[in-house]
Amino acid sequence: TAATIRELATAASSRTYNFTPTGTFGQYIPAIRFADFVGKAANGEPPSILSLQQVAESAAFRANFGFAEASGAPADLSVRVYDTANNLLKTIAVKLKAGEHQQLNGMLANNGVTNLANGRVEVEVTGGDGKVTAYVSEIDNKTNDPVLVSAVLKGGVTSQKWVVPGVAYINNPTAFWVTDMRVFNAGTAEMPFALTFYAEREPSVSMTKNFSLLPGEIKVFDNVIAEHFASLGRATGSIAVTTSTNANLTVTARTYNQTALGTYGQFVPGVTPAESVGVADRALQILQLEQSPRLRTNIGLLETSGQPATIEVSAVIPDSLVTPFITYDLQPNEFRQISLADFAGGQALYNTRVTVKVISGNGRVTAYGSAIDELKGDPTYVPAQ
């Protein structure tokens, strides 16, 4: 919520990656607030269930699951695996000791789930007093490139709009960028919804398609621009998911470079206007950015509420006596992607923190960084905090 955004005082992050002679490929791992860990339901209250989306265990991808306890008490977990039609495929029991982290590599395959191209996983604490979080690291079986999917609270966000920034369909001699989207209905009623594509820097160039979701259903939109919006003739932009009434949807995407040897990509969560910032809110923080011979960084800026906003983007450079900043005017629903090099003055930047602040207008803004390995072409998505 907007209140949660204002109250955040500390931001933390990490990047775990494989270092090879031909470059790095890895994943961004955010710090999880203790308040976002879940425990066993008490006093007749409904359970707090963690949800993981865009899960695959197949010939193309393998899934490594992680579970962590943070309160200092043991916890018994029920891990439930579903397909896109909400069919329960498997229930797996996991036990955590107090303070324990377990990564279960190949958990689905080891439990007989081997042909899941598109699925989701629920994690519920059914015993013990522990507090738990979860993640899945989806790994391309050809390139070994990992994509981290963090858990969200099932049905925890109620909104009428979600926006995915940085969707792409770019097919040229040097790269083949594609976006796959998923929309999950965590509610109990059928939910009509619309997908609207807004072209990068030109949100007036847009197109809308209508769909509907049954309770528990996941809609699969592979190569979403080429399959549904190709007639616009635009390669990059954002996609908004909207409903006419409040809904409990989970909207996610994966944007990746498709190569002859497999994929290199990044997981991109949808963002609501309430999860964005306005003129009365604190600045967003994007950590661990770099512009150097080994990594280049793109910065995505997105207006989510349908109203204009003027923003100030600053690059906080370690040991620098100055903080360069650039002001941008965002149109309603506008997405634009800029480069960290715009702040570098021709110099390499390491461990740079970027801040994004709305300084005027009624719009609400979200942002991200995408750090791309110059040799591998592997992107690491860094959401703003």
N, C-alpha and C positions, 0 to 999 in steps of 0.2 A: 504494500500500500504506500501512498504518498507519505503517511506518517512514519512508516518504517524507514523509508529513504531518508527523511530528515533526521532521524535519531541515530543513524549509523555514524560512529566516531572513528572506527578503525577499519581499514581494508587490508586484506592479505591475499596472497596468491602464490602459486608455484607452477613450474612447467617440468614435467617428467618426459624424457625423450631418449631415443636411441641415437648415439653418436657414431657415425660411420665415416669412412674416408671420403665418401661422396655426399656428405651433408647429414643433416639431422631430420628426424621425423618423430613427432611426439604429441603430447596433449597438455592442455592447460587444466590445472586442478584448483578450484576455488576453496578457500577456507569456508567451513560450514558453521554458522552460528549455533550455539547449544540450544537456543530456543527452537531451532528447526529440526532437532532430533525428536523422534517420536517414541512413546512408550505404550504400555498395555492400557486398554480402555478400562475405566473405573467407574463405579457407581451408576451403571446402566447407560453410560454415555456411548455414542457410536465410536468405533475404533478409528484411530488416525492411521491411514494407510499410505505408504509411500508408493509412488508410481514411476516406472521407468519405461520410456517409449523408444521406438525405432530400434528394437532389439532383434537381432538375427543370430541364428546358429545354423550354418548351412555350408555348402561347398565354397561360397564366396567369403563368408565372415565367420569368426568365432567370437564368443562372448566371455569375458572374464568379469566375474562379479565381485564386488567388495562390500563388506559389512563392517561397521565400526560401532562400538559402544562407548559412550562418553561420560556417563554419570557415576561409574564405579560400582555397578551392580550387574549381575548376569541377566541375560535375556534369551528367550526362546522365540524363534522366528518361524512364521509360515510364509514361504516364498511361492507365489502362484503364477503360473505361466499361461497366457491367453493368446489366441490368434486374433486376427482382425475382426472376426465375427463374434467375439466375446466367448468363444468356446474355451473352457478350462482344459488345458493340455496336461498339466502336471502340477502337483503340490510337493514342494521340497522343504524338509525341516532343516533348520540351521540353528545351532546353539552357540552363543557368544558368552565368554567369561567376562568378568568385570574389566572394563578398559580394553578389551581385546579388539583387534582388527584382523579380519580374515579376508584374503582374496582367494576365491575359488575359481581357478582357471578351468575352463571347459565344464562348468557346472551343469549346463543344460545337456550337453552331449553325454556327460557321465550319468545323466538320469534319463537317457533315452530320447531326448528332444534333439533331433539332428537335421530336420528339414523345415526349419522355421525361417522364412525369408522376411516376414514382417510380423512383429509381435510386440507384446508389452508384458511387463512383470510387476506384480504387486508384492509389497513386503509389509507384513503385519506382525507386531509384537504380541504374542499370545501367552507368554508366561515370563515370570521374573519381573524385577523392578527396573531393569536397564532402559536406557534411552539410546536410540539407534538411528544411524543414517545408512545410506546405501548408494552404490554407483554401479555402472557397467562400463567396461572398456571394450568397445567393439573394434576388432582388429581385422583388417583386410588380409586374407590368407595368402595373397600373392606378394603384396608389398610389405606386410607386417606393420602398416601404419595404423596407430590406435586413434580412436575418437571417444572422448569421455562423455557419457550421458549421466548427468547428476539427477538424483531423485527429486521429485516434487510431491507435495501433498495432494493425494487424489481428491479432486473436487475442491481444492483449497483456494482456487481463484474463481471468482464470479465476475463476469464482465459481459459486455456486448461487442467487444472489439479486441483482437489480438493482431499484432503486426510482426512479420518476419522480415528483417532487413537483409540486404545483400544477396538476393536471389539472382541466379545467373543462368544463361545459356550462351556460352562463348565457344565456338568451334572454329579454330584457326590452326595454321601449321605448327604453332608452338604450344597450344594448350586446348583442352576440351573441358570447360567448366560447366557443371550441371547442378541443379538443385532438386532434391527429393523432399517433399513435404508429407507430414502426417497430421491428421486432426482426429482427436479422440474425444468421444462424448462420455464424460464421467457422470452425467446426470441420469435421471430415471425416466425421462420422457424423450420421444423423438424430437430432434432439433434441426430445423432448416437453417442453413447458413449460406453465406455468399463469400466467394473468393474474388478479391479485387486486386489486380496488378497495377501498380503505379510505376511509370518509367523513371529511371534515375534522372534527377534534376528537372524533370518535366512531369510533375504529378497530374497535370491536366490531360496528359496522354495516359489513358487508363482503360481497363476493360473488366467487366464483372461476369462471373459464372455462378450459377446457383446449384446447391446440392442439399442433401439431408442426411442426418446421422441417426441411427437407432441407438438406444441406450447401450453403452458398452462397446459400440462399434468404433473401429478405426478406419478412416478414409485414407487411401494411399494415393498420393499424387507424385509419381516418379517423373523426373524431367519436366517439372510443372510448367515452365515457360513454353517449351516447345510443344507440349501436348495440349495446352489450354489457351495460350496467349500468343501463339506464333504470328497470327495475322497482324498484330501491332507492329511487328518488325523491330522490336527493341530487345536488347540482350540482357540488361541489368535493371534492377529496381528493387521494389519491396512488394510484399503481398499481404493484404489485410484480410482477416477472417472476421466477419461481422454476423451478428444475430439480431433479430428484432426485439427479443426479450433477453433478460439475464440468463446466462448459460454457464455450465461448468465444463469448459473445454480445455484440453491440453493441446497446444499447437507447437510443433517442432519441425525442424528441417535439418538436412545435411547438404552442404555445398562442397563439392569435391572436384578435383582434377582427374578425369578419366584418362588413363594411359594404357598402352599396350601391355604393361606389366602389372596392371591393377590400379587402385585408386589412392589418392592422397586427399584427405578432406577434413572438415570441421563440422561439429554439431552446433546448430543455431537455434536457441529457444525463441518462441514467440513472446512478445512483450505487450502488456496492456497499457493504456494511458495512465492508469493508477500507479503502475510500476515505473513510469517515466517521471521526469522532473519538470517543474514549471518555474516561473519567475520567483516564487516565494520559497523555493526549495534550495537545498545546498547543491554544490557542484557534484557532478558525477566524477568518479575516479577510475582511470584505466591504467593498470600497473604492468610492469615488466615489458615495456616496449623497446624496440631496437631498430635502428637504421644504420646498417653497416655493410661491409662486403659479404657477410654471411647471412644476414637477415634483413628483409625490408618489411615495413609495417604500413598497412592501410588502416585508416580510421573511418568508421562508418558513423554517419549522423542521420537521425531519423525523427521527423515530427510525427507523433502518433495520434493526436486528438482531432486533427482536421482544422487546426487554427494556426495562424502564422506565429513565428517565434524568431527572435534575434538571439544568437548564442555567441559566447566567447569561448574559444578553444585555446588552452594554454599548454605548453610543454615544459614540465618541471624537470630540468636537467641536473643531475648530480654535479656538485662542485661548481656550478655556473653562477655568476653574479647577476645574470639577467634571466627572465622568464619570457620567452617570446610568446605572443598570442596573436590570433587571427579572429576577426569577427565575421560571422556568416548570417545572412538572412534566409531562413527556411520558410518556404511556402507551406500551406496546409498539406499534410501527408507527404511532404518531400523527403526523399532519401538521396543522400549524396555521399560519395566516398572520396576522401582526400588522402594525402600521403604524409607520413611523419617527416619525410624529407622537406616538406614545405617549411618546417620549423628549424631545419638543421643548418642552413647557411653554408651548405657544401661540406659540413663536417659529419663524422660518424657520431651517432648518439647511442649510448648504452644505458640500460636500466632506467629508462625515461618514464615518468608518470605524466599522463595527459589528463587534464581536467576539462569538463564541459559544463558551462554554466549558462542558463537562460537569463538574459539581462533585460529583455522586454518582450511584450506580446503575450497573448493568451494561450499559445501553443504549449505542448508538452513534448519532451525530447528524451530519446534514449540514444545510446552510443555503444560502440565496440571497437576493439583493435583486432586486426588479423595480421599476425607475424608470419611471414612466408620465407621458408628456407630458400636461399638463392640457388642452391645446387639441386635439391630434391624437388623444389616446388611445393613442398608440404605446408599448408596453412595451419596455424594454431589460433583458435578463436578465443579472444579475451573479452568477456562481457564487462561493461561498466558496472561499478559498485557505488 
